[in-house]
């Protein structure tokens, strides 16, 4: 099957490469000519484990190619996926659908009759109906169908998530669309992965509701962590005890400096604003958003209180700035709130991150970037853990403390324990919820 994917960003690129690996002929279209040139040569603009090898394999087999020309690419295509960004509209919290609607306009100009248009972009409730109307407005003669197929890709595990999904959600209006989508995802059907067909509106809501629920678990455990600190409980024990209940589960119950990334911040905000347009007040989601903002401020005060000297005189070694490990994504990372505030209060910041410098050098211009952790630790006054990269779990703590002027650790991901740190020569240790 010939598939066109509009948008060669994170979702579009991963989806396009995986569809090609399913055996389809895929063309990824993007307006960024430099990106298209790089991708055609197997150079990917993001860090995602395994994606470069999978891209190389499918470029070699000629099942995938890249173009900036939709008019030529869409000829004889049976399916076109819209996988462009839907960022948060500044000031309103709503999802910005400019790129989605622009893609729809371009499709209306060049698509042939009977094409199936599928949105992979995360869009608010009612968007697919509006998209169909938008296309009809520009080309009333075009015969097409609309489907909603939201992505559920975790950065750092996207290939596995696509090829071995918990579920595939598809919103449709007709049996013809269902048959085409069953063919697209045939390798998953044959292996009995759950594929759920529902209405367009339900598919849109499932995506937002899923992310909002996971964000709720994170904000919930972060509020419980504050209680644990004041009451003398251990949030890791509390989370483990909760997670043993199958109704709750143990995922997303890790206390820390709050959620970030490309999905949770914008999707919780967009869901809240979208609901208001239906005169529904999602008070729980509003509290989740507020709690996530609040926890970052609490982390800053925790860092300040743990310091042995004033911040104006201190050098802080930060381990990790990406919003999670195994990605180079800095979007809405807690580091983008915490580090600038520490700099504002006079601290000098040194940073170690396996993948964060490419984006972080622009977003955090006043920090020093280092490749060698122990060299960066010399005469520092604090080590601050913001991202739980595996490399940071295997640090020689004794060597680290010996190199520091003031061996204090603030572990905002709870990857160490107090006894372990003090036995290694540290004189201060602060974590979250313990």
SVG drawing of the C-alpha trace seen along z (x, -y; Angstrom):
<svg xmlns="http://www.w3.org/2000/svg" viewBox="-22 -37 61 51">
<polyline fill="none" stroke="black" stroke-width="0.4" points="0.0,0.0 1.2,-3.5 1.1,-5.7 2.0,-9.4 2.9,-10.9 2.7,-14.7 5.2,-15.8 8.6,-14.3 8.8,-15.3 8.9,-12.8 5.5,-11.2 5.6,-11.4 9.1,-10.0 8.7,-7.1 5.3,-6.2 6.6,-6.5 9.6,-4.3 7.5,-1.7 4.9,-1.6 7.7,-1.0 9.0,1.8 5.5,3.3 6.0,3.6 4.2,0.5 5.6,-2.1 5.9,-5.3 6.7,-8.9 7.3,-11.3 6.6,-14.9 7.9,-17.9 8.4,-21.6 11.9,-21.6 14.1,-20.9 17.3,-20.6 15.5,-17.9 14.4,-16.1 17.9,-16.1 19.3,-14.7 16.6,-12.0 17.2,-10.9 20.8,-10.3 19.8,-8.4 20.6,-11.3 17.8,-11.8 17.2,-15.1 16.2,-13.5 17.6,-11.0 15.4,-7.9 17.0,-4.5 16.9,-2.1 15.4,-4.6 18.5,-5.3 19.1,-1.5 15.4,-1.0 15.5,-4.0 18.7,-2.8 17.2,0.7 14.1,-0.7 16.0,-3.3 18.1,-0.5 15.0,1.6 13.5,-1.5 10.2,-1.2 10.6,-4.8 11.6,-8.0 11.4,-11.7 10.1,-14.7 9.1,-18.4 6.6,-18.0 3.2,-16.9 1.7,-17.3 4.0,-14.6 4.1,-12.4 0.4,-12.0 -0.2,-10.7 -1.8,-7.2 -1.6,-7.3 -4.5,-5.4 -3.8,-6.9 -2.4,-10.1 -1.5,-10.6 -1.4,-14.0 1.3,-14.0 2.2,-17.7 2.6,-19.4 -0.3,-20.8 1.6,-23.0 -0.1,-24.8 -1.3,-28.2 0.6,-30.8 -1.6,-32.5 -4.7,-30.5 -3.7,-26.9 -5.6,-25.6 -4.1,-23.4 -2.9,-25.3 -4.4,-23.6 -2.8,-25.9 -0.5,-23.2 -3.2,-20.5 -5.6,-22.8 -2.8,-23.8 -2.1,-20.2 -5.8,-19.6 -5.8,-22.5 -2.8,-21.0 -4.4,-17.6 -7.6,-19.1 -5.5,-20.6 -3.7,-17.4 -5.4,-14.3 -7.3,-11.9 -10.8,-10.6 -11.4,-7.9 -8.3,-8.8 -8.4,-8.0 -7.2,-10.9 -6.0,-9.9 -5.0,-12.2 -2.1,-11.0 -1.6,-14.5 -3.1,-14.9 -6.2,-17.0 -9.0,-18.2 -12.5,-16.8 -14.4,-17.6 -11.3,-18.4 -11.7,-15.6 -15.3,-16.8 -13.9,-20.3 -11.1,-18.9 -13.6,-17.3 -15.5,-20.5 -12.3,-22.4 -11.4,-20.1 -14.8,-20.3 -14.6,-24.0 -11.5,-24.0 -12.5,-21.1 -16.2,-20.3 -15.7,-17.7 -13.1,-15.5 -14.4,-12.2 -12.6,-11.2 -13.0,-9.6 -11.6,-10.7 -10.2,-8.6 -8.5,-9.4 -5.6,-7.3 -3.9,-8.9 -0.3,-7.9 0.8,-6.5 4.5,-6.6 6.8,-7.0 9.9,-8.9 12.8,-6.6 10.7,-3.5 8.8,-4.6 9.8,-1.8 8.7,0.9 5.5,-1.0 4.7,-1.1 5.6,2.4 4.3,4.0 1.5,1.6 -0.7,1.8 -3.5,0.9 -4.2,-0.9 -7.1,-3.3 -8.9,-4.2 -11.9,-6.5 -13.9,-5.9 -17.3,-6.5 -17.5,-3.7 -16.5,-0.1 -14.4,-1.0 -12.0,-3.0 -12.0,0.0 -10.9,2.3 -8.1,0.1 -6.8,-0.4 -6.9,3.3 -4.6,3.7 -2.3,0.9 -1.9,2.6 -2.1,6.2 1.2,7.3 -0.4,6.3 -3.7,8.0 -1.9,11.2 -0.2,11.1 -3.4,10.3 -2.4,6.8 -5.6,5.0 -7.0,2.7 -10.1,0.8 -12.5,-0.9 -14.7,-3.6 -16.2,-7.0 -14.0,-9.9 -15.0,-11.8 -14.1,-8.8 -10.7,-8.3 -9.9,-12.0 -11.0,-11.8 -9.1,-8.6 -5.8,-10.2 -6.3,-13.2 -7.9,-11.3 -5.1,-8.8 -2.3,-11.4 -4.3,-13.4 -4.8,-10.4 -1.1,-9.6 -0.2,-13.2 -2.7,-13.0 -0.8,-10.0 2.4,-12.0 0.9,-15.1 -0.8,-12.9 2.4,-11.2 4.3,-14.5 1.7,-15.9 1.9,-12.7 5.7,-13.1 5.4,-16.5 3.2,-14.9 5.7,-12.1 8.5,-14.5 6.6,-16.3 5.1,-13.2 8.3,-11.1 7.0,-8.5 8.9,-7.3 7.2,-8.0 9.0,-5.1 7.4,-2.7 4.1,-4.4 4.2,-4.2 5.3,-0.6 2.5,0.3 -0.1,-1.5 1.3,0.1 0.8,3.6 -2.9,3.0 -3.7,4.0 -6.4,1.4 -3.8,-1.3 -0.6,0.2 2.9,-1.0 3.6,-3.0 3.9,-6.8 4.0,-6.8 7.6,-8.1 8.0,-11.3 10.2,-14.0 10.3,-17.5 7.1,-17.2 6.2,-16.0 7.4,-17.6 7.9,-16.6 6.0,-17.1 2.7,-15.6 1.6,-15.9 1.9,-19.7 0.2,-20.7 -2.4,-17.8 -3.6,-18.5 -3.9,-22.1 -5.7,-21.5 -8.1,-19.0 -9.0,-21.5 -9.6,-24.3 -11.4,-22.0 -13.8,-20.8 -14.6,-24.5 -15.9,-24.9 -18.5,-22.2 -19.3,-24.0 -17.6,-21.3 -15.3,-22.2 -12.5,-19.6 -11.6,-20.6 -9.3,-17.6 -7.3,-18.3 -6.9,-22.0 -5.6,-20.8 -3.1,-18.5 -1.8,-21.4 -1.5,-23.7 0.2,-20.9 2.7,-20.3 3.6,-24.0 3.8,-24.2 6.2,-21.2 8.9,-22.9 8.9,-25.8 9.1,-23.4 12.1,-21.7 13.9,-25.1 13.4,-25.8 14.6,-22.3 17.8,-22.9 18.4,-26.3 17.8,-24.8 20.2,-21.9 23.1,-24.1 26.0,-24.5 26.8,-27.9 24.9,-30.8 23.9,-30.2 25.8,-33.3 29.0,-31.5 28.1,-28.0 28.9,-25.8 26.2,-23.2 26.8,-20.1 23.5,-19.1 23.1,-15.6 20.5,-15.5 18.4,-18.2 16.2,-16.4 12.6,-15.8 13.3,-12.0 16.1,-9.6 16.7,-8.1 15.7,-11.2 17.1,-14.6 13.8,-16.3 13.9,-19.4 10.2,-20.5 8.7,-21.5 11.6,-19.8 11.7,-20.7 15.3,-21.8 14.0,-24.8 12.3,-26.2 14.8,-25.1 18.2,-25.9 17.3,-29.5 16.0,-30.2 19.3,-28.9 21.3,-31.1 19.1,-34.1 20.0,-33.5 23.7,-33.6 24.7,-29.9 27.2,-28.7 25.8,-25.7 27.8,-22.8 25.8,-20.3 26.3,-16.6 23.6,-15.1 24.2,-12.3 21.9,-13.9 20.8,-17.2 23.4,-19.7 22.1,-20.0 18.8,-21.6 20.0,-22.7 22.8,-24.9 20.1,-27.2 17.6,-26.9 20.1,-27.1 22.7,-29.5 24.3,-30.4 25.5,-27.0 28.8,-25.1 28.5,-21.8 30.8,-19.0 31.5,-15.5 33.4,-14.1 31.4,-13.9 34.4,-13.7 36.2,-16.6 33.0,-18.7 32.7,-17.8 36.1,-19.3 35.4,-22.0 31.7,-21.9 29.4,-22.5 26.4,-20.4 25.4,-17.6 21.8,-17.9 20.1,-15.0 17.3,-16.1 17.1,-13.2 17.5,-9.6 19.8,-8.4 21.2,-5.0 24.7,-6.4 24.0,-8.4 23.0,-5.2 26.5,-3.8 28.6,-6.8 31.6,-6.2 30.1,-8.2 33.3,-8.1 35.4,-9.5 32.7,-12.1 32.5,-13.3 36.3,-13.5 36.4,-15.9 33.8,-18.2 34.4,-21.3 31.1,-20.7 29.9,-17.1 26.1,-17.6 23.7,-15.7 20.1,-16.8 18.6,-13.7 15.3,-14.8 14.8,-11.4 15.4,-9.2 18.0,-7.0 20.2,-6.7 19.4,-6.3 20.7,-8.3 22.9,-5.7 24.6,-4.9 25.4,-8.5 26.7,-9.3 28.8,-6.2 30.5,-7.5 31.6,-10.7 28.8,-13.1 27.9,-15.5 24.4,-16.2 21.7,-14.4 18.2,-15.5 15.6,-13.6 11.9,-13.8 9.3,-12.4 11.7,-10.7"/>
</svg>
